[in-house]
């Protein structure tokens, strides 16, 4: 039988034939795709024709087309709907794909062709995009070790293969810990929990084939439990399990893996002539140097810590008033902060959530995209990889722009967090290809027949990931290498964090935040209180994030620590981490940093981008309209459609006319006096 992964995808919008794909199809498909890619690369490298942009750089862009298609299907599935067979294949593929990547970047004849084009670049008459792709291609080869020789060359290949294996192990260990732990709740344990938390805990139990109610390590369930449960001992048990992921001993413990990853990254950087992995990693980012990263983080840390310490005193007083003596603990913070929010802002999340149904917030995100960029969204009835996933065709003025897939509910087979990915990226080379983009979230799944209700943080997450999706869907470049989100890591969060601002536009809430039962709009006084509380608990949120970013930077800036947990503790002690707050991502569960190189030495990127997103939204405010057409057109031209076609700083200045300072961020978080 024909392998569905290798046949032409002729169904609706050339989507992967999910209904026909079996787990056992992936292994043979990868073998065939790798063989084809190797043959294509060899043909380019060994060509007798003089190197040209078309027969070398453009040809390389298309050489791995089948491999990219198969990998796009597999890795999206293994992240969102893992199975034992998929996890086993993921472990097998890690060294195979790393070895292939090293074969390409270490191919001397191929690099000689690229280098010849680079040396002759001024005489080639290249268009701007072509020149950019040539520059990025050569840079990626050099940074991968193409100029290394002998033992150093061989060692680099070994390092990358081992790092790929370790990152896969880290990811799968974390998923196992998240999947396997749950805490049953007796009837008395439901005391203080709003109806939506009780319903979600019941649904989580049903999903695990159990009677009654359970708390899991899904953020959308454990956070509201920590906010509302009056059972302090249960809060402690749940919180400690949540923060112990990857550090429970045994086969799924990630601490030794993290230590080895850090050592191998340092060695990799040293082989390439860099003082540290951070110096290597940051060279191609907007920040450029560790010093600039630290400067930003510490400028935010001091006011954030001061605010958090003030808040801790208030929360401690509230706890003591209830007769609980001693120090405020991390499992107490969210509980008393929620009480304080209800007291100071008259905001009750249980009363708020019925106005924030999942369907309404999807409609709100779509409506903003329509008003800003003229996009339309039509639901599709197509086979997808999981019953919870939904799809829409995205069009503009009748032109097909993309397929958007939303996969919103937590399940044991899905890794934690929220992300945007693509089954297919936009490009024009070889014919117009429009993207297939997916947003994956972990919202609590409601009981059968009940509507899904979001917290305000959930709704913000939905808008955030949809901002990433817009970056993919509006991409308008020729080469996939610079398509969509293929930009500097500390620029990639700009579109996503900027899009969050439209959730807080009053007319958006007034239009879409309607009671899920009655259809009534959110009461104006509730809306006023919600917007007035937008910076509530920002000391806590900023401290837990910046602490994680500073630890990440410290891990990669100097010699790799023998004991990452001890190094983590040393950084937190040095910066004066408040005792009642812990890092947002402790080392053994820090997937951003250890489940791949993506955010390694780069977790600061969210805050670097936030400096820009706060300033970027002020452009709309200065225009007097959050949907100002001229400003939206500039945003699309210089950011959303441009991909990585120019340096990130050039693109931002093209949109805004200048680079921003940190003041807009501090104002936005309420951290300025």
C-alpha positions in Angstrom: 0.0 0.0 0.0 1.1 3.6 -0.7 2.4 5.4 2.4 -0.1 8.3 2.9 2.7 10.5 4.2 4.6 10.1 0.9 1.8 10.3 -1.6 0.5 13.6 -2.9 -1.8 15.3 -0.4 -4.7 16.1 -2.7 -7.5 16.6 -0.1 -8.9 19.8 1.0 -6.2 22.5 1.1 -3.5 19.7 0.8 -3.9 19.0 4.5 -2.1 15.9 5.9 -4.4 12.9 5.4 -4.8 12.5 9.1 -7.5 9.8 8.8 -5.2 7.6 6.7 -2.0 8.0 8.7 -1.0 5.3 11.1 1.8 5.4 13.6 3.7 2.7 11.7 3.7 4.9 8.6 6.1 7.5 10.1 9.2 5.4 10.3 9.3 4.3 6.6 8.2 7.8 5.6 11.2 9.4 7.4 13.6 6.8 5.9 12.3 7.6 2.4 12.3 11.3 2.9 15.8 11.3 4.4 17.1 9.3 1.4 15.5 11.7 -1.0 16.9 14.7 0.9 20.4 13.2 0.9 20.3 12.6 -2.8 19.1 16.2 -3.5 21.8 17.7 -1.3 24.5 15.5 -3.0 23.3 16.6 -6.4 23.7 20.2 -5.4 27.1 19.8 -3.8 28.5 17.6 -6.6 27.1 19.6 -9.5 29.7 20.3 -12.3 27.9 23.6 -13.0 29.4 26.8 -11.5 27.5 27.8 -8.4 24.7 30.2 -8.8 22.0 31.4 -6.4 19.4 29.3 -8.3 21.3 26.0 -8.5 22.7 26.2 -4.9 20.7 28.4 -2.5 17.3 28.1 -4.1 17.8 24.5 -4.8 18.7 23.9 -1.1 15.4 25.6 -0.1 13.5 22.8 -2.0 15.9 19.9 -1.3 14.2 18.7 1.9 10.6 19.4 0.9 9.3 15.9 1.6 11.3 15.6 4.8 9.8 18.9 6.0 6.3 17.7 5.2 6.7 14.4 7.0 8.4 16.1 10.0 5.8 18.8 10.1 3.1 16.2 10.5 5.0 14.0 13.0 6.3 16.6 15.4 3.0 18.5 15.6 1.3 15.2 16.5 3.9 14.0 19.0 3.6 17.4 20.9 -0.2 17.6 20.8 -1.3 13.9 20.9 1.6 11.7 21.9 1.4 7.9 21.9 4.0 5.3 23.1 4.8 4.5 19.5 5.3 8.1 18.6 7.5 8.7 21.6 9.6 5.7 20.8 10.1 6.9 17.2 10.9 10.4 18.5 13.7 9.0 20.5 15.0 7.0 17.5 14.7 10.1 15.2 16.6 12.5 17.4 20.1 11.3 16.5 19.2 10.4 12.9 17.9 13.9 12.1 20.8 15.5 13.9 23.3 13.4 12.0 21.6 14.4 8.7 21.7 18.1 9.6 25.4 17.8 10.4 26.0 16.0 7.1 24.5 19.0 5.3 26.3 21.7 7.2 29.6 19.8 7.2 29.5 19.0 3.5 32.7 20.7 2.3 31.8 20.8 -1.3 28.4 22.3 -0.5 29.9 24.9 1.8 32.5 25.8 -0.9 29.7 26.6 -3.3 28.0 28.8 -0.7 31.2 30.5 0.2 32.0 31.2 -3.5 28.6 32.9 -3.8 29.2 34.9 -0.6 32.5 36.1 -1.9 31.0 37.2 -5.2 27.8 38.5 -3.7 28.2 42.1 -4.8 28.5 41.1 -8.4 25.5 38.7 -8.5 22.8 41.2 -8.9 20.8 39.6 -6.1 17.4 40.9 -5.0 17.1 42.0 -1.4 15.4 38.8 -0.3 18.0 36.7 -2.2 20.8 38.6 -0.5 19.3 38.1 2.9 18.8 34.3 2.3 22.4 33.9 1.1 23.6 35.8 4.2 21.5 33.6 6.6 22.4 30.4 4.8 26.2 31.0 5.1 25.9 32.2 8.6 23.9 29.1 9.7 26.6 26.9 8.1 29.4 28.7 9.8 27.6 28.7 13.2 27.0 24.9 12.7 30.7 24.3 12.3 31.2 24.2 8.6 34.7 25.7 9.0 35.8 23.2 11.6 38.3 20.5 10.7 39.5 17.1 11.8 38.7 16.1 15.4 36.8 19.3 16.1 34.5 18.6 13.1 33.8 15.1 14.3 33.2 16.2 17.9 30.7 18.9 16.8 28.6 16.2 15.0 28.7 14.0 18.1 27.7 17.0 20.3 24.7 17.9 18.3 23.5 14.3 18.1 23.8 13.8 21.9 22.1 17.1 22.5 19.2 16.1 20.3 18.8 12.8 22.3 19.0 14.6 25.7 16.4 17.3 24.6 14.0 14.5 23.6 14.5 12.7 26.9 13.9 15.9 28.8 10.6 16.5 27.0 9.4 13.0 27.4 10.3 12.9 31.1 8.4 16.1 31.7 5.3 14.8 29.8 5.4 11.5 31.8 5.5 13.4 35.1 2.6 15.6 34.1 0.6 12.7 32.7 1.0 10.3 35.6 0.3 12.6 38.6 -3.1 13.4 39.9 -4.7 14.1 43.3 -8.1 12.7 44.1 -10.5 15.0 45.9 -13.0 13.8 48.5 -16.3 15.6 48.7 -15.1 17.7 51.7 -12.0 18.7 49.6 -14.2 20.7 47.2 -14.9 23.3 49.9 -14.3 26.8 48.5 -14.0 25.7 44.9 -16.2 27.5 42.4 -18.5 25.5 40.2 -16.2 25.8 37.2 -13.3 24.3 39.1 -15.4 21.5 40.5 -16.7 20.8 36.9 -13.2 20.8 35.5 -12.0 18.5 38.2 -14.8 16.1 37.5 -14.1 16.2 33.8 -10.4 15.5 34.5 -11.4 12.4 36.5 -13.7 11.2 33.8 -10.8 11.5 31.3 -8.7 9.2 33.5 -11.5 6.7 33.9 -12.1 7.6 37.6 -15.1 8.5 39.7 -15.4 11.8 41.5 -12.9 14.6 41.1 -9.1 15.0 40.6 -6.6 17.8 40.3 -4.0 17.3 37.6 -0.8 19.2 36.8 -2.5 21.0 33.9 -2.0 24.7 34.5 -5.7 25.5 33.7 -6.8 23.2 36.5 -4.0 23.5 39.1 -3.8 27.3 39.1 -7.5 27.8 39.9 -7.3 25.1 42.5 -4.5 27.0 44.2 -6.5 30.2 43.9 -9.7 28.9 45.5 -9.0 25.8 47.6 -9.4 26.6 51.3 -7.5 23.3 52.2 -4.0 24.6 52.8 -2.5 21.1 53.1 -4.0 20.1 49.7 -2.7 23.3 48.1 0.8 22.5 49.4 0.6 18.9 48.1 -0.6 20.0 44.7 1.9 22.9 44.4 4.9 20.8 45.5 3.9 18.1 42.9 3.6 20.8 40.2 7.0 22.3 41.0 8.7 18.9 41.4 8.0 17.9 37.8 11.3 16.5 36.4 12.8 16.2 39.9 11.1 13.2 41.4 14.0 10.8 41.1 13.9 7.6 39.0 13.7 7.3 35.3 12.0 10.6 34.6 14.3 12.9 36.6 15.7 15.7 34.5 18.4 17.1 36.7 21.3 15.1 35.4 20.1 15.7 31.8 20.0 19.4 32.4 23.6 19.3 33.7 24.8 17.4 30.7 23.0 19.6 28.2 24.7 22.7 29.7 28.1 21.1 29.6 27.7 20.1 25.9 26.4 23.5 25.0 29.5 25.1 26.5 31.7 22.7 24.6 29.9 23.4 21.4 30.3 27.2 21.8 34.0 26.8 22.7 34.6 24.7 19.5 33.3 27.6 17.5 35.5 30.1 19.3 33.0 31.8 21.6 33.6 32.5 25.3 30.3 31.0 26.3 27.1 29.5 24.9 25.3 32.8 25.7 27.8 34.7 23.6 27.2 32.3 20.8 23.5 32.3 21.1 22.9 36.0 21.5 25.2 37.0 18.6 22.3 36.7 16.1 19.6 38.1 18.4 18.6 41.7 18.8 20.2 41.8 22.3 23.6 40.7 20.9 25.3 40.4 24.3 24.7 38.9 27.7 25.4 42.4 29.3 22.5 44.0 27.4 20.1 41.2 28.4 21.1 41.5 32.1 20.8 45.2 32.0 17.2 44.9 30.8 16.2 42.2 33.3 17.7 44.0 36.3 16.1 47.3 35.3 12.8 45.5 35.6 13.8 43.2 38.5 14.3 45.9 41.1 10.9 47.7 40.9 9.1 44.3 40.4 10.7 42.8 43.5 9.9 45.9 45.5 6.3 45.6 44.5 6.2 41.9 45.2 7.6 42.5 48.7 4.9 45.1 49.4 2.2 42.6 48.2 3.7 39.8 50.3 3.2 41.9 53.5 -0.4 42.5 52.6 -1.1 38.8 51.9 0.7 37.7 55.0 -1.5 40.0 57.1 -4.6 38.5 55.4 -3.4 35.0 56.3 -2.6 36.0 59.9 -6.1 37.5 60.2 -7.5 34.1 59.5 -5.5 32.6 62.4 -2.7 31.0 60.3 0.6 32.1 61.8 4.0 31.8 60.2 5.4 32.8 56.9 3.5 33.2 53.6 4.4 30.1 51.5 4.3 29.8 47.7 1.1 27.6 47.9 -0.5 30.5 49.8 0.2 33.3 47.4 -2.4 32.7 44.7 -5.1 31.9 47.3 -4.7 35.2 49.2 -4.1 37.2 46.1 -7.4 36.0 44.7 -9.1 37.0 47.9 -7.4 40.4 47.7 -8.5 40.8 44.1 -12.1 40.1 45.1 -11.8 42.5 48.1 -10.0 45.4 46.3 -11.5 45.1 42.9 -14.7 43.3 43.6 -13.6 40.8 40.9 -14.8 37.2 41.4 -13.3 34.9 38.8 -16.3 32.5 39.2 -18.6 35.4 38.2 -16.2 36.5 35.4 -15.6 33.3 33.6 -19.2 32.8 32.2 -18.5 36.0 30.1 -15.3 34.4 28.7 -16.4 31.3 26.9 -13.9 29.7 24.6 -16.1 30.2 21.5 -16.6 33.9 22.4 -12.9 34.5 22.8 -12.1 32.7 19.5 -14.7 35.0 17.8 -13.1 38.0 19.5 -9.6 37.1 18.2 -11.0 36.5 14.7 -13.0 39.8 14.8 -9.9 41.8 15.7 -7.9 40.2 12.9 -10.8 41.0 10.5 -10.9 44.7 11.6 -7.1 45.1 11.5 -6.1 43.1 8.5 -9.3 42.3 6.6 -9.2 38.5 7.3 -12.3 36.2 7.2 -12.6 32.8 8.9 -14.8 30.0 7.7 -15.2 26.8 9.7 -14.1 23.7 7.9 -15.5 20.2 8.2 -12.2 18.2 7.6 -10.5 15.3 9.3 -8.0 16.4 11.8 -5.6 14.5 14.2 -7.8 14.7 17.3 -11.6 15.2 17.9 -10.9 18.3 20.0 -9.1 20.1 17.1 -11.0 22.5 14.9 -10.2 24.2 11.6 -11.0 27.3 9.7 -10.1 28.6 6.2 -8.7 32.1 6.4 -9.3 34.4 3.4 -8.9 38.0 2.5 -11.0 39.5 -0.3 -11.8 36.0 -1.5 -8.1 34.9 -1.6 -7.1 31.9 0.3 -4.6 32.9 3.0 -4.2 29.9 5.3 -5.8 27.1 7.2 -5.9 27.7 10.9 -6.3 24.8 13.4 -7.2 25.4 17.0 -6.5 22.6 19.6 -7.5 24.1 22.9 -8.1 21.4 25.6 -5.7 19.7 28.0 -5.3 16.0 27.7 -2.7 13.5 29.1 -1.2 13.0 25.6 -0.4 16.7 25.2 2.7 18.4 26.5 2.0 21.3 28.8 2.0 25.0 27.9 0.7 26.7 24.8 2.3 27.1 21.4 1.9 28.0 17.8 3.3 25.7 15.1 2.8 25.0 11.4 2.2 21.9 9.4 3.2 23.9 6.4 4.9 27.4 6.1 4.3 30.1 3.5 6.6 30.5 0.5 6.5 31.4 -3.1 9.5 29.6 -4.4 8.4 26.7 -6.7 4.8 28.0 -6.7 2.6 29.8 -4.1 2.3 27.8 -0.9 0.0 29.1 1.8 0.5 28.0 5.4 -1.4 25.5 7.7 -1.0 26.9 11.2 -2.0 25.4 14.5 -2.5 26.9 18.0 -2.2 24.4 20.8 -3.4 25.3 24.3 -4.1 23.4 27.5 -7.4 24.9 28.7 -9.5 22.8 31.1 -11.9 20.7 29.2 -15.5 21.0 30.4 -17.9 18.1 31.1 -19.8 16.7 28.1 -22.4 19.2 26.9 -21.0 22.1 29.0 -19.4 25.2 27.5 -15.7 25.8 27.9 -15.1 28.8 30.2 -11.7 30.6 30.3 -10.0 32.6 32.9 -8.7 36.0 32.0 -5.2 34.6 31.8 -6.5 31.8 29.5 -8.1 34.4 27.2 -4.8 36.3 27.1 -3.0 33.1 26.2 -5.5 32.5 23.3 -4.8 36.0 21.9 -1.1 35.5 22.4 -0.9 32.3 20.4 -3.2 33.8 17.7 -0.7 36.7 17.4 1.9 34.1 16.5 -0.6 32.5 14.0 -1.1 35.9 12.3 2.7 36.2 11.9 2.5 32.9 9.9 -0.7 33.5 8.1 0.1 37.0 6.8 3.7 36.0 5.8 4.5 37.2 2.3 8.0 36.2 1.3 9.5 34.0 -1.4 11.8 31.8 0.7 10.6 29.5 3.5 13.8 30.2 5.4 12.6 33.7 6.2 8.9 32.9 6.4 6.5 33.8 9.2 8.1 33.4 12.6 11.6 32.6 11.2 13.0 35.7 12.9 15.3 36.5 15.9 14.1 34.8 19.0 13.8 38.1 20.9 11.6 39.5 18.1 9.4 36.5 17.6 7.3 37.3 20.7 6.4 40.9 19.5 3.4 39.9 17.3 2.0 37.6 20.0 2.4 39.9 22.9 1.2 42.9 20.9 -2.0 41.0 20.0 -2.8 40.5 23.7 -3.5 44.3 23.9 -6.6 44.0 21.8 -8.2 41.7 24.4 -8.2 44.7 26.7 -9.8 47.1 24.2 -13.2 47.9 25.9 -15.2 47.7 22.6 -13.8 44.2 22.0 -14.9 43.0 25.5 -18.3 44.8 25.2 -19.0 43.0 21.9 -17.7 39.5 22.7 -17.7 39.0 26.4 -21.3 37.9 26.8 -22.8 35.6 29.4 -22.7 32.1 28.1 -26.2 31.3 29.3 -28.1 34.6 28.9 -26.2 36.3 26.1 -26.1 39.5 28.2 -22.9 41.6 27.8 -20.5 41.9 30.6 -21.9 44.5 33.0 -20.1 47.8 32.6 -19.1 48.0 36.3 -17.5 44.5 36.0 -15.7 45.6 32.8 -14.4 48.7 34.6 -13.2 46.6 37.5 -11.6 44.1 35.2 -9.6 46.8 33.3 -8.7 48.6 36.6 -7.2 45.3 37.9 -5.2 44.6 34.7 -1.9 45.2 36.6 -3.1 43.3 39.7 -0.3 41.1 41.1 2.2 42.2 38.5 4.9 42.1 41.2 4.4 38.4 41.5 4.1 37.7 37.8 7.2 39.8 36.9 9.4 38.3 39.7 8.6 34.7 38.8 9.4 35.4 35.1 12.5 37.5 35.5 14.0 35.1 38.0 13.7 32.3 35.4 15.3 34.5 32.8 18.2 35.4 35.0 18.8 31.8 35.9 18.8 30.8 32.2 21.3 33.6 31.4 23.6 32.5 34.3 23.5 28.9 33.2 24.8 29.8 29.8 27.0 32.8 30.4 30.0 31.2 32.0 31.3 27.7 32.7 28.5 25.2 32.8 27.6 24.4 36.4 28.3 20.9 37.8 25.1 21.1 39.8 22.4 23.3 38.0 20.2 23.1 41.1 22.9 24.6 43.3 23.6 27.2 40.6 19.9 28.1 40.4 19.8 28.5 44.2 22.9 30.8 44.1 21.3 33.1 41.5 18.1 33.3 43.4 19.9 34.1 46.6 22.0 36.8 44.9 19.0 38.6 43.5 17.0 38.4 46.7 14.2 36.1 45.5 11.2 36.6 47.8 10.6 33.4 49.8 6.9 33.2 48.9 7.6 33.2 45.1 9.3 30.5 43.1 10.6 30.6 39.5 8.0 30.3 36.9 10.0 27.4 35.5 12.5 25.6 37.8 15.4 23.9 36.0 14.0 20.3 35.8 10.8 21.5 34.1 12.3 24.4 32.1 11.2 23.1 28.7 11.8 26.5 27.0 15.5 26.0 27.8 16.2 22.3 27.8 13.6 20.7 25.4 15.7 22.1 22.6 17.9 25.1 21.9 15.0 27.5 21.0 15.0 29.6 24.2 18.3 28.6 25.7 20.0 31.7 26.9 16.9 33.3 25.4 14.1 33.1 27.9 14.6 36.9 28.3 13.1 37.2 24.8 9.5 37.6 26.1 10.5 40.7 28.0 12.7 42.1 25.2 9.7 41.8 22.9 7.5 43.3 25.6 9.5 46.5 25.5 8.6 46.7 21.8 4.9 45.5 22.1 4.1 48.1 24.8 5.6 50.8 22.5 3.9 49.3 19.4 0.4 49.4 20.9 1.1 53.0 21.9 1.3 53.7 18.1 -2.4 52.8 17.8 -3.2 54.8 20.9 -1.4 57.8 19.4 -3.5 57.4 16.3 -6.6 57.6 18.5 -8.0 54.2 17.3 -7.0 50.7 18.3 -8.0 49.6 14.8 -6.4 52.5 12.9 -6.1 51.3 9.3 -2.8 53.1 8.5 -1.1 51.8 11.6 -2.4 48.3 11.0 -1.1 48.5 7.4 2.4 49.5 8.7 2.3 46.7 11.2 1.5 44.2 8.5 4.1 45.5 6.1 7.0 45.8 8.4 6.3 43.0 10.9 3.6 40.4 10.1 4.3 39.9 6.4 8.0 40.5 6.4 9.2 37.4 8.3 13.0 37.5 8.6 13.5 39.3 5.4 15.5 42.1 7.2 17.2 42.5 10.6 14.6 42.7 13.4 15.7 46.2 14.4 15.3 47.5 10.9 11.8 46.0 10.7 10.7 47.6 14.0 12.1 51.0 13.1 10.3 50.7 9.7 7.0 50.3 11.6 7.6 52.7 14.5 10.3 55.1 13.3 12.5 54.4 16.3 13.5 51.8 18.9 11.6 52.0 22.3 12.9 52.4 25.8 11.9 50.3 28.8 9.6 52.9 30.2 6.6 51.7 28.1 7.0 48.2 29.6 7.2 49.5 33.1 4.1 51.7 32.6 2.3 48.7 31.1 3.0 46.5 34.1 2.3 49.3 36.6 5.8 49.2 38.0 6.6 52.9 37.6 5.8 55.2 40.5 
